[in-house]
Every structure is written in structure tokens, then in C-alpha cells.
Amino acid sequence: MTRLEHRIILHAYVTEKAMDEMEHQNKLEFVVDRRANRAEIKRAIEEIYHCKVAKVNTKIVRTGKIATIRFRPEYSAEDIGSRAGVF
């Protein structure tokens, strides 16, 4: 059985804009379960990637829900992105 965190975070969302935000603003985007709220998303990211999240923004698009995660300055979005399979 999969853990709850793995059912909330589905996969990384990679676009040119997301890559630019990763390099310049320390952010990553993930496709998440449409029923998940910001607190659940934050907790899931912190438990899966062993980091601290500064802010979570969400948006609903035609294909589902996308969460933009800003990490605290001591954590690099590029390092976390490489663990998430962005590269």
C-alpha cells in the first residue's frame, strides 16, 4: 500500500516557466491530488524530500491541480528537483 504522501504528490510539472522559477526563485511545481489542501501538500513535500517549505500556491487547470512550492533559502530547488525526476 502506498503512503498518503505519495498519493497527494503525483509528479513534477516541468515547463519552461517552471524551470526558470526553479533557477531564479527557488520554486518547483508538482501535479497534486485535486482534493489536497495546502497544508497537506506542504506536509507531503517536507516528508518525501526532507526539506522545509516556505510557501505553497495552488491553481486548478483543466488537467488537474498544480502546486507551486517555494522552498526556504537553505534548500535548493535544483537539488530537490533532481530527486523529484525533473532532470
For each residue, the residues with C-beta under 8 A, 3 or more apart:
1:
2: 6 7
3: 6 7
4: 7 8 44
5: 8 9 43 44 47 48
6: 2 3 9 48
7: 2 3 4 33
8: 4 5 32 33 36 40 41 44
9: 5 6 30 32 41 44 45 48
10: 30 31 32 33 64
11: 30 31 85
12: 28 29 30 31 81 84 85 86
13: 18 29 30 31 66
14: 18 19 29 86
15: 18 19 29
16: 19 20
17: 20 21
18: 13 14 15 21 22 27 28 29
19: 14 15 16 22 23 86
20: 16 17 23 24
21: 17 18 24 25 27 28 29 68 77
22: 18 19 25 26 27 28 77 78 81 86
23: 19 20 78
24: 20 21
25: 21 22 70
26: 22 70 71 73 75 76 77
27: 18 21 22 68 69 70 71 77
28: 12 18 21 22 68 69 71 77 80 81 84 86
29: 12 13 14 15 18 21 66 67 68 69
30: 9 10 11 12 13 41 45 66 67 69 84
31: 10 11 12 13 63 64 65 66 67
32: 8 9 10 36 41 58 64 65 66 67
33: 7 8 10 36 65
34: 60 64 65
35:
36: 8 32 33 40 41 44 65 67
37: 40 41
38: 41 42 56 58 67
39: 42 43
40: 8 36 37 43 44
41: 8 9 30 32 36 37 38 44 45 56 58 67 69
42: 38 39 45 46 53 56 69
43: 5 39 40 46 47
44: 4 5 8 9 36 40 41 47 48
45: 9 30 41 42 48 49 51 53 56 69
46: 42 43 49 50 51 52 53
47: 5 43 44 50
48: 5 6 9 44 45
49: 45 46 80 83 84
50: 46 47
51: 45 46 71 72 75 80
52: 46 71 72 74 75
53: 42 45 46 56 69 70 71 72
54: 70 71 72
55: 69 70
56: 38 41 42 45 53 67 68 69 70
57: 67 68 70
58: 32 38 41 65 66 67 68
59: 65 66 68
60: 34 64 65
61: 64 65 66
62:
63: 31
64: 10 31 32 34 60 61
65: 31 32 33 34 36 58 59 60 61
66: 13 29 30 31 32 58 59 61
67: 29 30 31 32 36 38 41 56 57 58
68: 21 27 28 29 56 57 58 59
69: 27 28 29 30 41 42 45 53 55 56
70: 25 26 27 53 54 55 56 57
71: 26 27 28 51 52 53 54 75 76 77 80
72: 51 52 53 54 75
73: 26
74: 52
75: 26 51 52 71 72 79 80
76: 26 71 79 80
77: 21 22 26 27 28 71 80 81
78: 22 23 81 82
79: 75 76 82 83
80: 28 49 51 71 75 76 77 83 84
81: 12 22 28 77 78 84 86 87
82: 78 79 86 87
83: 49 79 80
84: 12 28 30 49 80 81
85: 11 12
86: 12 14 19 22 28 81 82
87: 81 82
